[in-house]
Amino acid sequence: SRFVQRLIMIILHLLIMTFAIYMRPLGSATAKQGSVQIGDNYTEYNTTAAPTLPAKMISAKEVFRYFFEAITVLNSVITLFMHIDEVREQGVLDFCCSLGAAPPRASFLISCLLISATLPSRVLSCLWIEQKQTFLVAEETLLIIAVPCAWGYLLFFAGGTQLNGTFVTMIYKMIRGDMARFGIIYSIVLVCFAQDRCQLQSMIVVSYKT
């Protein structure tokens, strides 16, 4: 049936995406040479990076990684274009209402959008060498958010069975309530302590200069 076909396609997409991420080099965006600013002085530091091959040599692992990354981005872009057609047919309001009734589907669309956004980040990191580190960090940040959202789409298929449908619905309600409480608490902590941290940091800089 179509339900089984979509499930198989989603599993393949998730596996390819997982392979592409686990084949990324260790410390690709963090194990670089940088500097820490203390007042007006800069302290250089070096971090231990994984050994890499010369720039002109590409290993078989990197070839497979690029292949899996290309397939993952292509699947995400195709999925977004398919849903754009649904938006034209249903309308923006009706489409948003349908996403509200199916949170895993909404999270999967967010994942596809974030994965598609990694493509311009990768291109800019290759063209703008001076800001390569910034674009690599942005790419990894997008992937950190996109991967859990993509795997959460499996709950949509789990809810389609008679055995797990009620259980999945209960999990939806629990997650929605817990996330709402966490968001309120996190917002309060962020608003209350962000200003204190900023003032403490400014005091440290002033005391260092004096």
Accessible surface in RSA format (square Angstrom, percent):
REM  Atomic radii and reference values for relative SASA: ProtOr
REM  Chains: A
REM  Algorithm: Lee & Richards
REM  Probe-radius: 1.40
REM  Slices: 20
REM RES _ NUM      All-atoms   Total-Side   Main-Chain    Non-polar    All polar
REM                ABS   REL    ABS   REL    ABS   REL    ABS   REL    ABS   REL
RES SER A   1   103.56  87.5  50.84  67.9  52.71 121.4  59.62 127.0  43.93  61.6
RES ARG A   2   187.19  78.6 179.08  91.3   8.11  19.3  64.29  87.9 122.90  74.5
RES PHE A   3    79.33  39.7  73.62  45.6   5.71  14.9  76.59  46.4   2.74   7.8
RES VAL A   4    72.74  47.9  72.74  65.9   0.00   0.0  72.74  63.2   0.00   0.0
RES GLN A   5   112.85  63.1 110.47  80.7   2.38   5.7  32.12  68.4  80.73  61.2
RES ARG A   6    94.06  39.5  92.87  47.3   1.19   2.8  23.87  32.6  70.19  42.5
RES LEU A   7    48.57  27.0  48.57  34.7   0.00   0.0  48.57  34.1   0.00   0.0
RES ILE A   8    93.24  53.1  92.80  69.1   0.44   1.1  93.17  67.1   0.07   0.2
RES MET A   9   130.45  67.6 124.19  82.2   6.26  14.9 101.03  85.9  29.43  39.0
RES ILE A  10    19.59  11.1  19.59  14.6   0.00   0.0  19.59  14.1   0.00   0.0
RES ILE A  11    72.04  41.0  71.58  53.3   0.46   1.1  72.04  51.9   0.00   0.0
RES LEU A  12    97.25  54.2  97.24  69.6   0.00   0.0  97.25  68.3   0.00   0.0
RES HIS A  13    12.01   6.6  10.64   7.4   1.37   3.5  10.48  10.8   1.53   1.8
RES LEU A  14     0.83   0.5   0.83   0.6   0.00   0.0   0.83   0.6   0.00   0.0
RES LEU A  15    73.04  40.7  73.04  52.3   0.00   0.0  73.04  51.3   0.00   0.0
RES ILE A  16    35.75  20.3  35.75  26.6   0.00   0.0  35.75  25.7   0.00   0.0
RES MET A  17     2.34   1.2   2.34   1.6   0.00   0.0   2.34   2.0   0.00   0.0
RES THR A  18    31.75  22.6  29.56  30.0   2.20   5.2  30.96  41.6   0.80   1.2
RES PHE A  19    99.33  49.7  98.60  61.1   0.73   1.9  99.33  60.2   0.00   0.0
RES ALA A  20     4.39   4.0   4.06   6.3   0.33   0.7   4.23   6.0   0.16   0.4
RES ILE A  21    48.52  27.6  43.06  32.1   5.46  13.2  43.09  31.0   5.43  14.7
RES TYR A  22   176.65  82.5 151.87  86.4  24.78  64.5 107.86  81.1  68.79  84.8
RES MET A  23    50.76  26.3  47.48  31.4   3.28   7.8  47.48  40.4   3.28   4.4
RES ARG A  24    29.82  12.5  22.28  11.4   7.54  17.9  12.25  16.7  17.57  10.6
RES PRO A  25    61.70  45.0  47.40  43.2  14.29  51.9  56.89  47.0   4.81  29.9
RES LEU A  26   146.40  81.5 136.42  97.6   9.99  25.1 138.59  97.3   7.81  21.0
RES GLY A  27    30.14  37.2   0.00   N/A  30.14  37.2  12.99  35.7  17.15  38.4
RES SER A  28    19.72  16.7  10.18  13.6   9.54  22.0  16.35  34.8   3.37   4.7
RES ALA A  29     2.25   2.1   0.28   0.4   1.97   4.5   0.28   0.4   1.97   5.2
RES THR A  30    99.58  70.8  80.33  81.4  19.25  45.9  67.63  90.8  31.95  48.3
RES ALA A  31    14.15  13.0   7.47  11.5   6.68  15.2   9.75  13.7   4.40  11.7
RES LYS A  32    97.63  47.6  90.11  55.3   7.52  17.9  42.38  38.1  55.25  58.9
RES GLN A  33   128.79  72.0  96.19  70.3  32.60  77.6  27.00  57.5 101.79  77.2
RES GLY A  34    24.03  29.6   0.00   N/A  24.03  29.6  24.03  65.9   0.00   0.0
RES SER A  35    53.83  45.5  27.64  36.9  26.19  60.3   4.37   9.3  49.46  69.3
RES VAL A  36    78.73  51.8  75.67  68.5   3.06   7.4  78.73  68.4   0.00   0.0
RES GLN A  37   108.16  60.5  80.78  59.0  27.38  65.2  19.03  40.5  89.13  67.6
RES ILE A  38    82.35  46.9  79.02  58.9   3.32   8.0  82.35  59.3   0.00   0.0
RES GLY A  39    10.69  13.2   0.00   N/A  10.69  13.2   0.66   1.8  10.02  22.5
RES ASP A  40   106.20  74.4  84.23  83.8  21.97  51.9  34.54  81.3  71.66  71.5
RES ASN A  41    83.85  57.8  80.33  77.6   3.52   8.5  23.07  55.5  60.77  58.7
RES TYR A  42   136.97  63.9 108.08  61.5  28.88  75.2  74.75  56.2  62.22  76.7
RES THR A  43    76.40  54.3  72.55  73.6   3.85   9.2  58.42  78.5  17.97  27.2
RES GLU A  44   114.57  65.8  91.35  69.1  23.22  55.3  55.96 108.2  58.61  47.9
RES TYR A  45    93.15  43.5  85.69  48.8   7.46  19.4  55.50  41.7  37.66  46.4
RES ASN A  46   120.48  83.1  88.78  85.8  31.70  76.3  30.61  73.7  89.87  86.9
RES THR A  47    62.99  44.8  40.34  40.9  22.65  54.0  46.28  62.2  16.70  25.2
RES THR A  48   136.96  97.4 107.51 109.0  29.45  70.2  76.87 103.2  60.09  90.8
RES ALA A  49    55.53  51.1  35.35  54.6  20.18  45.9  36.36  51.2  19.16  50.8
RES ALA A  50    37.68  34.6  22.70  35.0  14.98  34.1  28.37  40.0   9.31  24.7
RES PRO A  51   136.82  99.7 105.37  96.1  31.45 114.3 117.02  96.6  19.80 123.1
RES THR A  52   115.53  82.2  80.93  82.0  34.60  82.5  58.17  78.1  57.35  86.7
RES LEU A  53    92.08  51.3  74.76  53.5  17.32  43.5  75.34  52.9  16.74  45.1
RES PRO A  54    83.61  60.9  69.11  63.0  14.51  52.7  81.35  67.2   2.27  14.1
RES ALA A  55   108.53  99.8  65.09 100.4  43.44  98.8  77.67 109.4  30.86  81.8
RES LYS A  56   202.53  98.8 169.39 103.9  33.14  78.9 119.80 107.8  82.74  88.1
RES MET A  57   110.17  57.1 101.12  66.9   9.05  21.5  84.18  71.6  25.99  34.4
RES ILE A  58   106.90  60.8  78.02  58.1  28.88  69.6  78.38  56.4  28.52  77.4
RES SER A  59    36.35  30.7  27.38  36.5   8.97  20.7  30.39  64.7   5.97   8.4
RES ALA A  60    70.21  64.6  58.30  90.0  11.91  27.1  62.21  87.6   8.00  21.2
RES LYS A  61   117.79  57.5 110.22  67.6   7.57  18.0  65.81  59.2  51.98  55.4
RES GLU A  62    54.00  31.0  54.00  40.9   0.00   0.0   9.94  19.2  44.07  36.0
RES VAL A  63    83.58  55.0  80.90  73.2   2.68   6.5  82.25  71.5   1.33   3.6
RES PHE A  64   108.88  54.5 108.34  67.1   0.54   1.4 108.88  66.0   0.00   0.0
RES ARG A  65    18.33   7.7  18.33   9.3   0.00   0.0   0.00   0.0  18.33  11.1
RES TYR A  66    98.07  45.8  92.84  52.8   5.23  13.6  61.48  46.2  36.59  45.1
RES PHE A  67   115.15  57.6 109.07  67.6   6.08  15.8 114.74  69.6   0.41   1.2
RES PHE A  68    34.30  17.2  34.30  21.2   0.00   0.0  34.30  20.8   0.00   0.0
RES GLU A  69    27.16  15.6  25.42  19.2   1.73   4.1  23.35  45.2   3.81   3.1
RES ALA A  70    61.66  56.7  48.53  74.9  13.14  29.9  57.97  81.6   3.69   9.8
RES ILE A  71    43.92  25.0  43.13  32.1   0.78   1.9  43.92  31.6   0.00   0.0
RES THR A  72     7.18   5.1   7.10   7.2   0.09   0.2   7.18   9.6   0.00   0.0
RES VAL A  73    24.93  16.4  24.93  22.6   0.00   0.0  24.93  21.7   0.00   0.0
RES LEU A  74   105.48  58.7 102.81  73.5   2.68   6.7 105.29  73.9   0.19   0.5
RES ASN A  75    46.78  32.3  44.40  42.9   2.38   5.7  11.50  27.7  35.28  34.1
RES SER A  76     0.13   0.1   0.00   0.0   0.13   0.3   0.13   0.3   0.00   0.0
RES VAL A  77    43.64  28.7  43.64  39.5   0.00   0.0  43.64  37.9   0.00   0.0
RES ILE A  78    83.77  47.7  83.08  61.9   0.69   1.7  83.77  60.3   0.00   0.0
RES THR A  79    25.49  18.1  25.43  25.8   0.06   0.1   7.68  10.3  17.81  26.9
RES LEU A  80    38.02  21.2  37.25  26.6   0.77   1.9  37.27  26.2   0.75   2.0
RES PHE A  81   128.01  64.0 126.54  78.4   1.47   3.8 126.67  76.8   1.33   3.8
RES MET A  82   117.61  60.9 112.34  74.3   5.27  12.5  95.95  81.6  21.66  28.7
RES HIS A  83    28.26  15.4  28.13  19.6   0.13   0.3  23.25  24.0   5.00   5.8
RES ILE A  84    76.14  43.3  75.50  56.2   0.63   1.5  75.87  54.6   0.27   0.7
RES ASP A  85    72.12  50.5  71.44  71.1   0.68   1.6  20.81  49.0  51.31  51.2
RES GLU A  86    54.31  31.2  53.93  40.8   0.37   0.9  19.55  37.8  34.76  28.4
RES VAL A  87    40.93  26.9  39.10  35.4   1.83   4.4  39.10  34.0   1.83   5.0
RES ARG A  88   189.98  79.8 154.25  78.6  35.74  85.1  61.09  83.5 128.90  78.1
RES GLU A  89   149.13  85.6 109.39  82.8  39.74  94.6  45.03  87.1 104.10  85.0
RES GLN A  90    80.76  45.2  62.98  46.0  17.78  42.3  28.99  61.7  51.77  39.3
RES GLY A  91    30.24  37.3   0.00   N/A  30.24  37.3  29.76  81.7   0.47   1.1
RES VAL A  92   104.13  68.5  99.40  90.0   4.73  11.4  99.47  86.4   4.66  12.6
RES LEU A  93   137.93  76.8 133.14  95.2   4.80  12.1 135.13  94.9   2.81   7.6
RES ASP A  94    86.91  60.9  81.77  81.4   5.14  12.2  18.51  43.6  68.40  68.2
RES PHE A  95    16.40   8.2  16.40  10.2   0.00   0.0  16.40   9.9   0.00   0.0
RES CYS A  96    66.89  50.6  58.63  65.4   8.26  19.4  23.25  58.9  43.64  47.1
RES CYS A  97    80.01  60.5  64.45  71.9  15.55  36.6  32.23  81.6  47.78  51.5
RES SER A  98    37.62  31.8  26.31  35.1  11.30  26.0  33.97  72.3   3.65   5.1
RES LEU A  99    29.79  16.6  28.71  20.5   1.07   2.7  28.85  20.3   0.94   2.5
RES GLY A 100    60.45  74.6   0.00   N/A  60.45  74.6  38.80 106.5  21.66  48.5
RES ALA A 101    89.95  82.7  51.36  79.3  38.59  87.8  62.42  87.9  27.53  72.9
RES ALA A 102    18.11  16.7  15.18  23.4   2.94   6.7  18.11  25.5   0.00   0.0
RES PRO A 103    66.83  48.7  60.06  54.7   6.77  24.6  63.89  52.7   2.94  18.3
RES PRO A 104     6.78   4.9   2.97   2.7   3.80  13.8   6.57   5.4   0.20   1.3
RES ARG A 105    42.63  17.9  42.63  21.7   0.00   0.0   7.29  10.0  35.34  21.4
RES ALA A 106    24.83  22.8  23.80  36.7   1.03   2.3  24.20  34.1   0.64   1.7
RES SER A 107    26.32  22.2  24.76  33.0   1.57   3.6  24.75  52.7   1.57   2.2
RES PHE A 108    11.01   5.5  11.01   6.8   0.00   0.0  11.01   6.7   0.00   0.0
RES LEU A 109    18.69  10.4  17.27  12.4   1.42   3.6  17.60  12.4   1.10   3.0
RES ILE A 110    87.77  49.9  86.55  64.5   1.23   3.0  87.70  63.2   0.07   0.2
RES SER A 111     0.49   0.4   0.49   0.7   0.00   0.0   0.00   0.0   0.49   0.7
RES CYS A 112     0.53   0.4   0.53   0.6   0.00   0.0   0.00   0.0   0.53   0.6
RES LEU A 113   106.56  59.3 106.28  76.0   0.29   0.7 106.28  74.6   0.29   0.8
RES LEU A 114    30.29  16.9  30.29  21.7   0.00   0.0  30.29  21.3   0.00   0.0
RES ILE A 115     2.95   1.7   2.95   2.2   0.00   0.0   2.95   2.1   0.00   0.0
RES SER A 116    20.19  17.1  13.82  18.4   6.37  14.7  14.39  30.7   5.80   8.1
RES ALA A 117    38.76  35.6  29.69  45.8   9.06  20.6  35.17  49.5   3.59   9.5
RES THR A 118     9.61   6.8   8.90   9.0   0.72   1.7   3.56   4.8   6.05   9.1
RES LEU A 119    89.74  50.0  87.67  62.7   2.08   5.2  89.74  63.0   0.00   0.0
RES PRO A 120    69.59  50.7  64.26  58.6   5.33  19.4  69.59  57.5   0.00   0.0
RES SER A 121    10.62   9.0   7.54  10.1   3.08   7.1   9.55  20.3   1.07   1.5
RES ARG A 122    61.11  25.7  61.11  31.2   0.00   0.0  35.28  48.2  25.83  15.7
RES VAL A 123    69.85  46.0  67.24  60.9   2.61   6.3  69.85  60.7   0.00   0.0
RES LEU A 124    76.76  42.7  76.76  54.9   0.00   0.0  76.76  53.9   0.00   0.0
RES SER A 125     1.32   1.1   1.32   1.8   0.00   0.0   0.19   0.4   1.12   1.6
RES CYS A 126    80.61  61.0  62.54  69.8  18.07  42.5  25.89  65.6  54.72  59.0
RES LEU A 127   136.27  75.9 106.80  76.4  29.46  74.1 109.78  77.1  26.49  71.3
RES TRP A 128   129.88  52.1 127.34  61.6   2.54   6.0 115.46  61.6  14.42  23.4
RES ILE A 129   112.00  63.7 102.90  76.7   9.10  21.9 102.90  74.1   9.10  24.7
RES GLU A 130   142.15  81.6 107.09  81.0  35.06  83.5  63.80 123.4  78.34  64.0
RES GLN A 131    71.26  39.8  69.56  50.8   1.70   4.1   8.06  17.2  63.20  47.9
RES LYS A 132    91.68  44.7  91.49  56.1   0.19   0.4  35.21  31.7  56.47  60.1
RES GLN A 133    66.35  37.1  63.79  46.6   2.56   6.1  51.51 109.6  14.84  11.3
RES THR A 134    81.40  57.9  75.54  76.6   5.86  14.0  57.90  77.8  23.50  35.5
RES PHE A 135    32.95  16.5  32.82  20.3   0.13   0.3  32.82  19.9   0.12   0.4
RES LEU A 136    20.95  11.7  20.92  15.0   0.03   0.1  20.95  14.7   0.00   0.0
RES VAL A 137    69.46  45.7  68.49  62.0   0.97   2.3  69.22  60.1   0.24   0.7
RES ALA A 138    42.06  38.7  35.32  54.5   6.74  15.3  41.35  58.2   0.71   1.9
RES GLU A 139     4.90   2.8   4.90   3.7   0.00   0.0   0.00   0.0   4.90   4.0
RES GLU A 140    42.68  24.5  41.86  31.7   0.83   2.0  14.05  27.2  28.63  23.4
RES THR A 141    64.91  46.2  64.74  65.6   0.18   0.4  49.31  66.2  15.60  23.6
RES LEU A 142    39.05  21.7  39.05  27.9   0.00   0.0  39.05  27.4   0.00   0.0
RES LEU A 143    22.72  12.7  22.52  16.1   0.20   0.5  22.67  15.9   0.05   0.1
RES ILE A 144   124.21  70.7 114.14  85.0  10.07  24.3 120.54  86.8   3.66   9.9
RES ILE A 145    86.65  49.3  81.90  61.0   4.75  11.4  85.62  61.7   1.03   2.8
RES ALA A 146     0.05   0.0   0.05   0.1   0.00   0.0   0.05   0.1   0.00   0.0
RES VAL A 147    37.14  24.4  37.14  33.6   0.00   0.0  37.14  32.3   0.00   0.0
RES PRO A 148    85.70  62.5  69.78  63.6  15.93  57.9  76.90  63.5   8.81  54.7
RES CYS A 149    29.16  22.1  24.54  27.4   4.62  10.9   4.37  11.1  24.78  26.7
RES ALA A 150     0.00   0.0   0.00   0.0   0.00   0.0   0.00   0.0   0.00   0.0
RES TRP A 151    98.00  39.3  91.36  44.2   6.65  15.6  85.68  45.7  12.32  20.0
RES GLY A 152    21.54  26.6   0.00   N/A  21.54  26.6  20.66  56.7   0.88   2.0
RES TYR A 153     7.00   3.3   7.00   4.0   0.00   0.0   1.88   1.4   5.11   6.3
RES LEU A 154    51.90  28.9  48.67  34.8   3.23   8.1  48.84  34.3   3.06   8.2
RES LEU A 155    62.61  34.9  62.61  44.8   0.00   0.0  62.61  44.0   0.00   0.0
RES PHE A 156    66.28  33.2  59.41  36.8   6.87  17.9  60.86  36.9   5.43  15.5
RES PHE A 157     7.89   3.9   5.15   3.2   2.74   7.1   5.39   3.3   2.51   7.2
RES ALA A 158    32.05  29.5  24.26  37.4   7.79  17.7  31.23  44.0   0.82   2.2
RES GLY A 159    31.18  38.4   0.00   N/A  31.18  38.4  11.32  31.1  19.85  44.5
RES GLY A 160    56.65  69.9   0.00   N/A  56.65  69.9  23.12  63.4  33.54  75.1
RES THR A 161    60.83  43.3  52.73  53.5   8.10  19.3  58.39  78.4   2.44   3.7
RES GLN A 162   184.50 103.2 150.80 110.2  33.71  80.3  63.27 134.7 121.23  91.9
RES LEU A 163   160.30  89.3 135.29  96.8  25.01  62.9 140.52  98.7  19.78  53.2
RES ASN A 164    59.36  40.9  59.36  57.4   0.00   0.0   4.43  10.7  54.93  53.1
RES GLY A 165    15.26  18.8   0.00   N/A  15.26  18.8  13.97  38.3   1.29   2.9
RES THR A 166   115.26  82.0 108.17 109.7   7.08  16.9  77.72 104.4  37.53  56.7
RES PHE A 167   116.77  58.4 112.28  69.5   4.49  11.7 115.56  70.1   1.21   3.5
RES VAL A 168     5.95   3.9   5.89   5.3   0.06   0.2   5.95   5.2   0.00   0.0
RES THR A 169    66.90  47.6  66.90  67.8   0.00   0.0  43.35  58.2  23.54  35.6
RES MET A 170    94.17  48.8  90.91  60.2   3.26   7.8  54.20  46.1  39.97  53.0
RES ILE A 171    41.65  23.7  41.65  31.0   0.00   0.0  41.65  30.0   0.00   0.0
RES TYR A 172    55.56  25.9  50.94  29.0   4.62  12.0  49.85  37.5   5.71   7.0
RES LYS A 173   126.52  61.7 117.82  72.3   8.70  20.7  63.01  56.7  63.52  67.7
RES MET A 174   103.79  53.8  94.82  62.8   8.97  21.4  94.04  80.0   9.75  12.9
RES ILE A 175    85.68  48.8  84.01  62.6   1.68   4.0  85.68  61.7   0.00   0.0
RES ARG A 176   168.65  70.8 160.62  81.9   8.02  19.1  72.98  99.7  95.66  58.0
RES GLY A 177    24.23  29.9   0.00   N/A  24.23  29.9  23.20  63.7   1.02   2.3
RES ASP A 178    78.10  54.7  73.13  72.8   4.98  11.8  27.62  65.0  50.49  50.4
RES MET A 179   117.90  61.1 111.60  73.9   6.30  15.0  82.51  70.1  35.39  46.9
RES ALA A 180    57.00  52.4  42.97  66.3  14.03  31.9  54.36  76.6   2.64   7.0
RES ARG A 181   147.80  62.1 145.62  74.2   2.17   5.2  62.10  84.9  85.70  51.9
RES PHE A 182   122.23  61.2 118.51  73.4   3.72   9.7 121.72  73.8   0.51   1.5
RES GLY A 183    30.77  37.9   0.00   N/A  30.77  37.9  30.26  83.0   0.51   1.1
RES ILE A 184   111.64  63.5 107.47  80.1   4.17  10.0 111.11  80.0   0.53   1.4
RES ILE A 185   108.76  61.9 108.42  80.8   0.35   0.8 108.76  78.3   0.00   0.0
RES TYR A 186   120.45  56.2 117.18  66.7   3.27   8.5  81.84  61.5  38.61  47.6
RES SER A 187    58.72  49.6  56.12  74.9   2.60   6.0  30.92  65.8  27.81  39.0
RES ILE A 188   101.15  57.6  97.39  72.6   3.76   9.1 101.15  72.8   0.01   0.0
RES VAL A 189    71.04  46.7  70.23  63.6   0.81   2.0  71.00  61.7   0.04   0.1
RES LEU A 190    98.16  54.7  93.84  67.1   4.32  10.9  97.91  68.8   0.25   0.7
RES VAL A 191   103.83  68.3  94.91  85.9   8.92  21.5 100.22  87.1   3.61   9.8
RES CYS A 192    71.10  53.8  54.67  61.0  16.43  38.6  21.91  55.5  49.19  53.0
RES PHE A 193   127.06  63.6 124.74  77.3   2.32   6.0 124.93  75.7   2.13   6.1
RES ALA A 194    49.92  45.9  36.66  56.6  13.26  30.2  44.45  62.6   5.48  14.5
RES GLN A 195   122.94  68.7 120.00  87.7   2.94   7.0  32.71  69.6  90.23  68.4
RES ASP A 196    73.05  51.2  71.38  71.0   1.67   3.9  21.76  51.2  51.29  51.2
RES ARG A 197   176.66  74.2 174.20  88.8   2.46   5.9  55.67  76.1 120.99  73.3
RES CYS A 198    86.90  65.7  79.11  88.2   7.79  18.3  22.55  57.1  64.36  69.4
RES GLN A 199   112.52  62.9 111.35  81.4   1.16   2.8  32.49  69.2  80.03  60.7
RES LEU A 200   106.75  59.4 106.61  76.3   0.13   0.3 106.61  74.9   0.13   0.4
RES GLN A 201    96.31  53.9  95.49  69.8   0.82   2.0  36.93  78.6  59.38  45.0
RES SER A 202    57.00  48.2  50.10  66.9   6.90  15.9  44.71  95.2  12.29  17.2
RES MET A 203   121.81  63.1 115.21  76.2   6.60  15.7  99.57  84.7  22.24  29.5
RES ILE A 204   103.43  58.9 102.81  76.6   0.62   1.5 103.33  74.4   0.10   0.3
RES VAL A 205    45.76  30.1  44.89  40.6   0.87   2.1  45.76  39.8   0.00   0.0
RES VAL A 206    89.23  58.7  88.63  80.2   0.60   1.4  89.23  77.5   0.00   0.0
RES SER A 207    73.10  61.8  55.36  73.9  17.74  40.9  45.70  97.3  27.40  38.4
RES TYR A 208   110.11  51.4  84.25  47.9  25.85  67.3  71.20  53.5  38.91  48.0
RES LYS A 209   128.06  62.5  91.13  55.9  36.93  87.9  48.02  43.2  80.05  85.3
RES THR A 210   139.04  98.9  74.77  75.8  64.26 153.1  82.16 110.4  56.88  86.0
END  Absolute sums over single chains surface
CHAIN  1 A    15181.9      13276.2       1905.7      10653.7       4528.2
END  Absolute sums over all chains
TOTAL         15181.9      13276.2       1905.7      10653.7       4528.2
